[in-house]
Amino acid sequence: MSREIFYQCVWLLEEIGKVTGMGYELTNIIIFVFLNPALIILFFILWIYERRKYRRFK
């Protein structure tokens, strides 16, 4: 089952690479090296912002 999920994800990355013209490797790098950490940092900043906002109303 995990092998099927892996190959479906690889297929999806290959298709994204074909559509954008970047290829599998560059698509993989952009998603997992740049996009994923950027989203984690963004959500962390939003979480800190909401936490500070909540503390002000207490």
Secondary structure, DSSP 8 states (H G I E B T S, - for coil): -HHHHHHHHHHHHHHHHHHHTS-HHHHHHIIIIIIHHHHHHHHHHHHHHHHHHHHHH-
